[in-house]
Amino acid sequence: MRPDLEEAFIRKFIAKIKRPNYLYFLEKGRSNGYIASMLQHGQDINYSLFQELQGHPGEKRTALFQKATELKLKSGYIVSYDDRINELELDTKDAVATAFGQEATLLILGNNQLVYFETEHPSPGYLSL
Protein backbone atom coordinates (compact mmCIF):
# COMPACT_ATOMS: atom_id res chain seq x y z
CA MET A 1 0.00 0.00 0.00
CA ARG A 2 1.26 3.47 -0.89
CA PRO A 3 -0.63 5.88 1.36
CA ASP A 4 1.55 8.77 0.14
CA LEU A 5 0.37 8.32 -3.45
CA GLU A 6 -3.21 7.64 -2.42
CA GLU A 7 -3.31 10.78 -0.26
CA ALA A 8 -1.87 12.92 -3.06
CA PHE A 9 -4.49 11.49 -5.44
CA ILE A 10 -7.31 12.19 -2.98
CA ARG A 11 -6.16 15.76 -2.31
CA LYS A 12 -5.84 16.57 -6.01
CA PHE A 13 -8.51 14.60 -7.85
CA ILE A 14 -11.40 13.89 -5.45
CA ALA A 15 -14.21 16.43 -5.17
CA LYS A 16 -13.43 18.76 -2.26
CA ILE A 17 -16.60 17.96 -0.32
CA LYS A 18 -15.80 14.21 -0.38
CA ARG A 19 -12.10 14.40 0.52
CA PRO A 20 -12.58 14.04 4.30
CA ASN A 21 -14.28 10.66 3.80
CA TYR A 22 -11.43 9.37 1.68
CA LEU A 23 -8.77 10.73 4.02
CA TYR A 24 -10.54 9.06 6.95
CA PHE A 25 -10.40 5.68 5.22
CA LEU A 26 -6.76 6.30 4.31
CA GLU A 27 -5.96 6.97 7.96
CA LYS A 28 -7.70 3.72 8.91
CA GLY A 29 -5.75 1.77 6.28
CA ARG A 30 -8.82 1.04 4.18
CA SER A 31 -8.62 3.70 1.48
CA ASN A 32 -7.64 1.30 -1.26
CA GLY A 33 -10.97 -0.54 -1.27
CA TYR A 34 -12.88 2.70 -0.86
CA ILE A 35 -11.16 4.26 -3.89
CA ALA A 36 -11.71 1.12 -5.98
CA SER A 37 -15.40 1.05 -5.04
CA MET A 38 -15.78 4.71 -5.98
CA LEU A 39 -14.06 4.08 -9.32
CA GLN A 40 -16.53 1.38 -10.22
CA HIS A 41 -19.28 4.00 -10.42
CA GLY A 42 -17.12 7.00 -11.32
CA GLN A 43 -18.37 9.06 -8.42
CA ASP A 44 -16.56 11.77 -6.44
CA ILE A 45 -13.94 12.39 -9.15
CA ASN A 46 -13.29 15.98 -10.18
CA TYR A 47 -13.79 15.33 -13.90
CA SER A 48 -12.63 18.85 -14.82
CA LEU A 49 -9.08 17.60 -14.16
CA PHE A 50 -9.38 14.75 -16.69
CA GLN A 51 -9.85 14.24 -20.38
CA GLU A 52 -11.79 11.35 -21.84
CA LEU A 53 -9.57 9.29 -24.11
CA GLN A 54 -10.95 8.86 -27.63
CA GLY A 55 -10.35 6.12 -30.17
CA HIS A 56 -10.06 2.37 -30.11
CA PRO A 57 -8.30 0.63 -27.19
CA GLY A 58 -4.93 0.37 -28.95
CA GLU A 59 -4.89 4.12 -29.63
CA LYS A 60 -5.84 4.94 -26.06
CA ARG A 61 -3.17 2.67 -24.59
CA THR A 62 -0.57 4.20 -26.91
CA ALA A 63 -1.63 7.74 -25.93
CA LEU A 64 -1.33 6.86 -22.24
CA PHE A 65 2.10 5.28 -22.65
CA GLN A 66 3.38 8.15 -24.84
CA LYS A 67 2.29 10.75 -22.29
CA ALA A 68 4.02 8.81 -19.49
CA THR A 69 7.14 8.54 -21.64
CA GLU A 70 7.10 12.28 -22.43
CA LEU A 71 6.96 13.01 -18.70
CA LYS A 72 9.78 10.48 -18.10
CA LEU A 73 7.74 8.61 -15.50
CA LYS A 74 9.48 5.46 -14.34
CA SER A 75 6.80 3.61 -12.38
CA GLY A 76 3.09 3.20 -11.80
CA TYR A 77 1.00 2.20 -8.80
CA ILE A 78 -2.32 0.42 -9.33
CA VAL A 79 -5.45 0.69 -7.19
CA SER A 80 -8.03 -1.78 -8.41
CA TYR A 81 -11.16 -3.66 -7.51
CA ASP A 82 -9.31 -6.70 -8.87
CA ASP A 83 -7.23 -8.14 -6.00
CA ARG A 84 -4.81 -9.74 -8.46
CA ILE A 85 -3.48 -6.34 -9.54
CA ASN A 86 -4.44 -4.13 -6.59
CA GLU A 87 -1.46 -2.40 -4.94
CA LEU A 88 1.01 -3.48 -7.61
CA GLU A 89 3.87 -1.09 -8.26
CA LEU A 90 5.46 -1.73 -11.65
CA ASP A 91 7.66 -0.01 -14.20
CA THR A 92 5.65 2.29 -16.46
CA LYS A 93 5.36 -0.06 -19.43
CA ASP A 94 4.15 -2.99 -17.32
CA ALA A 95 1.87 -0.78 -15.22
CA VAL A 96 0.13 0.58 -18.32
CA ALA A 97 -0.18 -2.91 -19.82
CA THR A 98 -1.58 -4.31 -16.56
CA ALA A 99 -4.02 -1.52 -15.65
CA PHE A 100 -5.34 -0.61 -19.09
CA GLY A 101 -8.74 -2.14 -19.83
CA GLN A 102 -9.40 -3.10 -16.20
CA GLU A 103 -12.74 -2.08 -14.76
CA ALA A 104 -12.68 0.07 -11.61
CA THR A 105 -8.94 0.62 -11.80
CA LEU A 106 -6.75 3.62 -11.08
CA LEU A 107 -3.18 3.95 -12.33
CA ILE A 108 -1.00 6.55 -10.61
CA LEU A 109 2.14 7.22 -12.63
CA GLY A 110 5.15 8.85 -11.04
CA ASN A 111 4.21 10.88 -8.00
CA ASN A 112 0.68 11.66 -9.29
CA GLN A 113 2.11 13.51 -12.29
CA LEU A 114 -0.16 11.43 -14.51
CA VAL A 115 -3.28 9.53 -13.51
CA TYR A 116 -5.42 7.19 -15.60
CA PHE A 117 -8.64 5.49 -14.52
CA GLU A 118 -11.51 3.43 -15.82
CA THR A 119 -14.96 3.05 -14.29
CA GLU A 120 -17.26 0.08 -14.85
CA HIS A 121 -17.34 -1.08 -18.45
CA PRO A 122 -17.88 0.12 -20.99
CA SER A 123 -15.59 2.92 -19.83
CA PRO A 124 -13.83 5.33 -22.15
CA GLY A 125 -10.87 5.77 -19.81
CA TYR A 126 -9.82 9.11 -18.35
CA LEU A 127 -6.39 10.72 -18.31
CA SER A 128 -5.42 13.58 -16.04
CA LEU A 129 -4.69 16.92 -17.67
Steps between C-alpha positions, in 0.01 A plus 500: 500500500626847411311741725718789378382455141142432603490814716644714220238357262218570746615857567532581130233303316211429740219754528578733791183420694580125494870519590452464878330162450785371288766636734323333793514162327864562409580567865326175595695305237193427290520766230598260226167316499309824541672656197445186291131493594462866406672437166253230410225762480716800410375706790681771698762562229565859397450435128616852408855375566470215247453449131306211354722294273362457148560226246529125506676326792837474324504875432405582857767273647760653268394854598530412869843342459628787281391760755673306780812473285496874421486573873782247560296313760674185616232315696129459558291400800168322447187527714242253378187312590685196364708356787742340254633840392404721795798673665747392233786739435659436161720672245299730274471265203379207711272721710326636190469151350360360826256779591368591156160347426434404863166602644506715815874555481719800572857533375718760672814567298801663659406703804147578371643685200273292278188310600286266291178330608213294370155462653270203444492384140446620246729780616676741268796544734605834646843661504597786727573834337 
